[in-house]
Structure formats: structure tokens, C-alpha cells
Amino acid sequence: MARVCETCGKGVRVGNQVTIRGKAKYLGGVGTKITGITRRKFKPNLQSVRVTQNGTNKTILACTQCIRSGAVTKLIKAKPFRLPVGEGVAKKAAAKKEVAAKKPVEKKVMVKKPVAKK
């Protein structure tokens, strides 16, 4: 089956292309008229995506809605890059957490001063 999404089965749909002539009444014209109706095809936006299915890597055609919704999980070629975390950085982060936990929370109270009348 060519040109069909392999996950949801979305394929080519048919419809009409309507040709309209004239100016709409609300814009000051006498109205629009249909001058022609021809058949046309609405094609899905299919992308070839490399995925892992049943332990094997293969290329499938999937529509963009399936890719965006997460119905298709792409093949991961390599682990994402992560910055190495040194011991000094980890110690500083732990120290900041301890200080924040020990520090009491202070509440600020706003007091309005009376305005002197003349």
C-alpha cells in the first residue's frame, strides 16, 4: 500500500475544487457564483521515519500527526550528550540545599505611615 500511513492508515482522500467568481455581497458586490467544480485529491503529509519494531530497525511512512502525537517512536542513534558533573559541583549544590533548608523564612510586613494633613 503506497502513500498510506503505516500506523493510523491515513491515505489519499478525494474532494472537490470549487472555482468561485464575483464579489461577496457583504463587501459591496452582487454575490459570488460557482463557475466550476473539479475533482481533486487531498494527500496526507507522510514522512519516512526510521523506527525500531520488534527489535529490528526499519523505515516506515508515517503521517506528521502520528509523529507529533508520539504514536511513532523514532530510532535513537546515540545517547544524548550530557555534561560531566564533577565532585565540586555536586558538593556546592548539596551545600546550597542545606543552607536553604536551615534558613528560616522571614515575612515582610508593610506598615502604612499616617499622612499629615495641612
ZAPA-522181 format. One line per 4 residues: number of its first residue (from 1); their letters; for each residue x, y, z negated of N, C-alpha, C, O. Coordinates in Angstrom, 2 decimals. Layout:
<rs>
NUM> a> X:Y:Z:X:Y:Z:X:Y:Z:X:Y:Z ~ ... $
</rs>
This chain:
<rs>
1> marv> 0.85:-1.18:0.00:0.00:0.00:0.00:0.89:1.24:0.00:1.52:1.56:-1.01 ~ 0.94:1.92:1.10:1.76:3.11:1.20:0.98:4.33:0.72:-0.25:4.38:0.81 ~ 1.72:5.32:0.21:1.16:6.60:-0.22:0.09:6.46:-1.30:-0.92:7.15:-1.28 ~ 0.32:5.55:-2.24:-0.59:5.35:-3.36:0.25:5.32:-4.64:1.31:4.68:-4.67 $
5> cetc> -0.22:5.99:-5.68:0.47:5.96:-6.97:0.41:4.54:-7.53:-0.66:3.94:-7.59 ~ 1.56:4.01:-7.94:1.61:2.63:-8.41:1.13:2.48:-9.85:0.93:1.35:-10.31 ~ 0.93:3.58:-10.59:0.45:3.46:-11.96:-1.05:3.68:-12.07:-1.74:2.93:-12.76 ~ -1.57:4.71:-11.39:-3.01:5.00:-11.54:-3.80:4.67:-10.28:-5.03:4.66:-10.33 $
9> gkgv> -3.15:4.41:-9.15:-3.85:4.04:-7.93:-4.39:5.20:-7.14:-5.20:5.01:-6.23 ~ -3.96:6.41:-7.47:-4.44:7.59:-6.75:-3.91:7.56:-5.32:-2.72:7.32:-5.09 ~ -4.80:7.79:-4.36:-4.41:7.74:-2.95:-4.97:8.92:-2.18:-5.36:9.93:-2.76 ~ -5.01:8.77:-0.87:-5.48:9.83:0.00:-7.00:9.91:-0.08:-7.68:8.89:-0.02 $
13> rvgn> -7.53:11.15:-0.20:-8.97:11.38:-0.20:-9.30:12.21:1.02:-8.46:12.97:1.50 ~ -10.51:12.09:1.53:-10.92:12.87:2.69:-11.97:13.89:2.29:-12.72:13.69:1.34 ~ -11.99:14.99:3.04:-12.94:16.04:2.76:-13.12:16.90:4.00:-12.77:16.48:5.10 ~ -13.64:18.08:3.82:-13.90:18.99:4.93:-13.08:20.26:4.79:-12.87:20.77:3.70 $
17> qvti> -12.62:20.75:5.95:-12.01:22.08:6.01:-13.07:22.99:6.62:-13.46:22.80:7.78 ~ -13.52:23.96:5.86:-14.61:24.82:6.29:-14.03:26.16:6.75:-13.32:26.82:6.00 ~ -14.34:26.54:7.99:-13.90:27.82:8.53:-15.02:28.83:8.36:-16.14:28.59:8.81 ~ -14.72:29.96:7.73:-15.73:30.97:7.42:-15.38:32.27:8.13:-14.21:32.64:8.22 $
21> rgka> -16.39:32.96:8.63:-16.20:34.22:9.32:-17.15:35.25:8.72:-18.27:34.91:8.33 ~ -16.73:36.50:8.63:-17.58:37.57:8.15:-17.14:38.09:6.80:-16.22:37.57:6.18 ~ -17.81:39.14:6.37:-17.51:39.79:5.10:-18.64:39.54:4.12:-19.81:39.62:4.49 ~ -18.30:39.23:2.88:-19.31:38.91:1.87:-20.22:40.11:1.61:-19.82:41.26:1.76 $
25> kylg> -21.45:39.81:1.24:-22.45:40.87:1.00:-22.04:41.77:-0.15:-22.23:42.99:-0.09 ~ -21.47:41.18:-1.21:-21.12:42.00:-2.36:-19.94:42.92:-2.06:-19.66:43.85:-2.83 ~ -19.25:42.67:-0.94:-18.17:43.56:-0.52:-18.63:44.58:0.52:-17.84:45.38:1.01 ~ -19.92:44.55:0.84:-20.45:45.53:1.78:-20.70:45.00:3.17:-21.03:45.77:4.07 $
29> gvgt> -20.53:43.70:3.37:-20.75:43.11:4.69:-22.16:42.58:4.84:-23.01:42.78:3.97 ~ -22.39:41.87:5.96:-23.71:41.30:6.21:-23.78:39.84:5.77:-24.83:39.21:5.92 ~ -22.69:39.31:5.25:-22.68:37.93:4.77:-21.70:37.07:5.55:-21.30:37.42:6.66 ~ -21.32:35.96:4.95:-20.37:35.06:5.61:-21.13:33.96:6.35:-22.23:33.57:5.95 $
33> kitg> -20.53:33.48:7.43:-21.10:32.39:8.22:-20.07:31.29:8.38:-18.88:31.56:8.51 ~ -20.53:30.06:8.37:-19.65:28.91:8.61:-19.58:28.70:10.11:-20.60:28.50:10.76 ~ -18.36:28.76:10.66:-18.20:28.63:12.11:-17.63:27.29:12.52:-17.64:26.96:13.70 ~ -17.14:26.50:11.56:-16.60:25.20:11.93:-16.32:24.35:10.72:-15.91:24.85:9.67 $
37> itrr> -16.56:23.05:10.86:-16.26:22.09:9.80:-15.46:20.97:10.44:-15.94:20.31:11.36 ~ -14.24:20.75:9.95:-13.41:19.66:10.46:-12.97:18.79:9.28:-12.86:19.27:8.15 ~ -12.72:17.52:9.56:-12.29:16.59:8.52:-10.81:16.82:8.23:-10.03:17.14:9.12 ~ -10.44:16.64:6.96:-9.04:16.75:6.56:-8.73:15.76:5.47:-9.64:15.13:4.92 $
41> kfkp> -7.44:15.59:5.16:-7.00:14.66:4.13:-6.39:15.43:2.96:-5.62:16.37:3.16 ~ -6.74:15.02:1.74:-6.12:15.54:0.53:-5.13:14.48:0.07:-5.53:13.41:-0.37 ~ -3.83:14.78:0.16:-2.80:13.80:-0.19:-2.30:14.04:-1.61:-2.13:15.19:-2.02 ~ -2.06:12.97:-2.38:-1.54:13.13:-3.74:-0.07:13.54:-3.71:0.64:13.24:-2.75 $
45> nlqs> 0.37:14.22:-4.76:1.77:14.64:-4.87:2.56:13.48:-5.46:2.68:13.36:-6.68 ~ 3.10:12.64:-4.60:3.82:11.44:-5.02:5.32:11.70:-5.03:5.86:12.32:-4.12 ~ 5.98:11.20:-6.07:7.43:11.33:-6.21:8.00:9.93:-6.41:7.39:9.10:-7.08 ~ 9.17:9.69:-5.83:9.83:8.40:-6.07:10.61:8.53:-7.38:11.44:9.43:-7.53 $
49> vrvt> 10.35:7.62:-8.30:10.92:7.69:-9.64:11.56:6.34:-9.95:10.98:5.29:-9.67 ~ 12.76:6.39:-10.54:13.41:5.15:-10.99:12.95:4.82:-12.39:13.08:5.64:-13.30 ~ 12.41:3.62:-12.57:11.88:3.21:-13.88:12.40:1.82:-14.22:12.92:1.11:-13.36 ~ 12.24:1.44:-15.49:12.57:0.09:-15.94:11.27:-0.63:-16.23:10.50:-0.22:-17.10 $
53> qngt> 11.02:-1.73:-15.50:9.83:-2.54:-15.72:10.25:-3.99:-15.91:10.93:-4.57:-15.07 ~ 9.84:-4.57:-17.03:10.14:-5.97:-17.36:11.64:-6.25:-17.33:12.07:-7.32:-16.91 ~ 12.44:-5.28:-17.78:13.88:-5.46:-17.86:14.63:-5.23:-16.56:15.86:-5.38:-16.53 ~ 13.94:-4.88:-15.49:14.62:-4.61:-14.22:14.38:-3.16:-13.81:13.31:-2.60:-14.06 $
57> nkti> 15.39:-2.58:-13.17:15.27:-1.21:-12.69:14.76:-1.23:-11.27:15.26:-1.98:-10.43 ~ 13.75:-0.40:-10.99:13.24:-0.31:-9.63:12.69:1.08:-9.37:12.44:1.84:-10.30 ~ 12.50:1.39:-8.10:11.97:2.68:-7.69:10.50:2.52:-7.34:10.13:1.63:-6.57 ~ 9.66:3.40:-7.90:8.23:3.35:-7.61:7.77:4.73:-7.15:8.45:5.73:-7.38 $
61> lact> 6.61:4.77:-6.52:5.97:6.03:-6.18:4.96:6.33:-7.28:4.06:5.52:-7.56 ~ 5.11:7.48:-7.91:4.19:7.88:-8.99:3.73:9.30:-8.75:4.51:10.15:-8.30 ~ 2.46:9.58:-9.05:1.95:10.94:-8.88:2.49:11.81:-10.03:2.88:11.30:-11.08 ~ 2.51:13.11:-9.79:3.09:14.02:-10.78:2.29:14.05:-12.07:2.86:14.30:-13.13 $
65> qcir> 0.99:13.79:-12.01:0.20:13.77:-13.24:0.62:12.61:-14.14:0.65:12.76:-15.36 ~ 0.95:11.46:-13.55:1.40:10.31:-14.35:2.77:10.59:-14.96:3.03:10.20:-16.10 ~ 3.64:11.26:-14.21:4.97:11.57:-14.72:4.86:12.57:-15.88:5.52:12.39:-16.90 ~ 4.04:13.61:-15.72:3.91:14.63:-16.75:3.21:14.11:-18.00:3.55:14.53:-19.11 $
69> sgav> 2.23:13.21:-17.84:1.49:12.72:-19.00:2.26:11.66:-19.78:1.87:11.32:-20.90 ~ 3.34:11.14:-19.21:4.13:10.13:-19.91:3.72:8.71:-19.59:4.20:7.78:-20.24 ~ 2.84:8.51:-18.61:2.44:7.16:-18.23:3.60:6.41:-17.58:3.64:5.18:-17.59 ~ 4.54:7.16:-17.01:5.73:6.58:-16.39:6.93:7.02:-17.22:7.13:8.22:-17.44 $
73> tkli> 7.74:6.06:-17.69:8.95:6.40:-18.42:10.13:6.24:-17.48:10.35:5.17:-16.93 ~ 10.87:7.32:-17.31:11.99:7.32:-16.37:13.15:6.50:-16.91:13.28:6.28:-18.12 ~ 13.99:6.06:-16.00:15.19:5.29:-16.33:16.21:6.23:-16.96:16.49:7.29:-16.41 ~ 16.78:5.83:-18.11:17.80:6.63:-18.77:19.15:6.14:-18.29:19.52:4.99:-18.52 $
77> kakp> 19.90:7.02:-17.61:21.19:6.62:-17.05:22.29:6.65:-18.10:23.17:5.80:-18.09 ~ 22.25:7.61:-19.02:23.27:7.74:-20.05:22.64:8.33:-21.31:21.58:8.95:-21.25 ~ 23.32:8.12:-22.44:22.83:8.69:-23.69:22.94:10.21:-23.63:23.88:10.73:-23.02 ~ 22.01:10.94:-24.22:22.14:12.40:-24.23:23.35:12.84:-25.05:23.70:12.20:-26.05 $
81> frlp> 23.98:13.93:-24.62:25.17:14.43:-25.29:24.82:15.04:-26.64:23.85:15.79:-26.75 ~ 25.59:14.70:-27.64:25.40:15.27:-28.98:26.74:15.78:-29.48:27.78:15.14:-29.29 ~ 26.71:16.93:-30.11:27.93:17.49:-30.67:28.37:16.67:-31.88:27.53:16.27:-32.70 ~ 29.67:16.42:-32.00:30.13:15.66:-33.17:29.98:16.49:-34.43:30.30:17.68:-34.45 $
85> vgeg> 29.49:15.85:-35.48:29.28:16.54:-36.75:30.45:16.18:-37.65:30.64:15.02:-38.00 ~ 31.24:17.20:-38.04:32.39:16.99:-38.93:31.94:16.93:-40.37:30.80:17.28:-40.71 ~ 32.85:16.48:-41.22:32.52:16.38:-42.64:32.31:17.75:-43.26:31.46:17.92:-44.13 ~ 33.10:18.75:-42.82:32.99:20.09:-43.37:31.62:20.69:-43.09:31.04:21.36:-43.95 $
89> vakk> 31.12:20.46:-41.90:29.81:20.99:-41.53:28.72:20.33:-42.37:27.80:21.00:-42.83 ~ 28.83:19.02:-42.56:27.83:18.30:-43.35:27.86:18.75:-44.81:26.81:18.88:-45.45 ~ 29.07:18.99:-45.36:29.18:19.43:-46.75:28.56:20.81:-46.93:27.88:21.06:-47.93 ~ 28.80:21.73:-45.96:28.23:23.07:-46.05:26.71:23.02:-46.03:26.05:23.74:-46.78 $
93> aaak> 26.15:22.17:-45.16:24.70:22.06:-45.06:24.11:21.51:-46.36:23.06:21.97:-46.81 ~ 24.79:20.53:-46.95:24.31:19.96:-48.21:24.39:20.99:-49.33:23.50:21.06:-50.17 ~ 25.45:21.79:-49.35:25.61:22.82:-50.38:24.51:23.88:-50.26:23.98:24.33:-51.27 ~ 24.18:24.27:-49.04:23.13:25.26:-48.84:21.79:24.73:-49.34:21.02:25.48:-49.95 $
97> keva> 21.50:23.46:-49.10:20.25:22.87:-49.57:20.18:22.86:-51.09:19.13:23.14:-51.67 ~ 21.31:22.54:-51.75:21.33:22.52:-53.21:21.10:23.91:-53.79:20.36:24.06:-54.76 ~ 21.74:24.92:-53.19:21.58:26.29:-53.68:20.14:26.75:-53.51:19.58:27.40:-54.39 ~ 19.54:26.42:-52.38:18.16:26.82:-52.13:17.21:26.14:-53.11:16.21:26.74:-53.51 $
101> akkp> 17.51:24.88:-53.49:16.64:24.16:-54.42:16.75:24.73:-55.84:15.75:24.76:-56.56 ~ 17.95:25.18:-56.25:18.15:25.68:-57.61:17.67:27.12:-57.78:17.31:27.51:-58.89 ~ 17.66:27.89:-56.72:17.35:29.31:-56.80:15.86:29.50:-57.10:15.02:28.96:-56.38 ~ 15.52:30.25:-58.16:14.10:30.48:-58.46:13.51:31.47:-57.46:14.19:32.35:-56.93 $
105> vekk> 12.24:31.30:-57.22:11.54:32.17:-56.28:11.10:33.43:-57.01:10.41:33.35:-58.03 ~ 11.50:34.59:-56.48:11.12:35.86:-57.10:9.95:36.46:-56.35:9.91:36.46:-55.12 ~ 8.99:36.97:-57.11:7.84:37.60:-56.49:8.00:39.10:-56.60:8.33:39.64:-57.66 ~ 7.76:39.77:-55.48:7.83:41.22:-55.48:6.44:41.77:-55.70:5.47:41.36:-55.06 $
109> vmvk> 6.34:42.72:-56.64:5.06:43.33:-56.96:5.11:44.79:-56.53:6.02:45.52:-56.91 ~ 4.16:45.18:-55.74:4.09:46.56:-55.27:3.23:47.37:-56.25:2.10:46.99:-56.54 ~ 3.78:48.46:-56.76:3.06:49.33:-57.68:2.89:50.69:-57.01:3.87:51.29:-56.56 ~ 1.66:51.16:-56.93:1.41:52.46:-56.33:1.59:53.55:-57.38:1.10:53.44:-58.50 $
113> kpva> 2.31:54.59:-56.98:2.50:55.71:-57.88:1.36:56.70:-57.66:0.95:56.92:-56.53 ~ 0.86:57.30:-58.74:-0.23:58.28:-58.57:0.28:59.54:-57.86:1.39:60.01:-58.13 ~ -0.51:60.05:-56.97:-0.15:61.24:-56.22:-0.60:62.46:-56.99:-1.76:62.54:-57.41 ~ 0.31:63.41:-57.18:-0.01:64.62:-57.95:-0.85:65.56:-57.08:-0.48:65.87:-55.95 $
117> kk> -1.98:66.00:-57.65:-2.86:66.92:-56.92:-2.45:68.36:-57.21:-2.04:68.68:-58.32 ~ -2.58:69.22:-56.22:-2.22:70.63:-56.39:-3.40:71.46:-56.78:-3.26:72.68:-56.96 $
</rs>
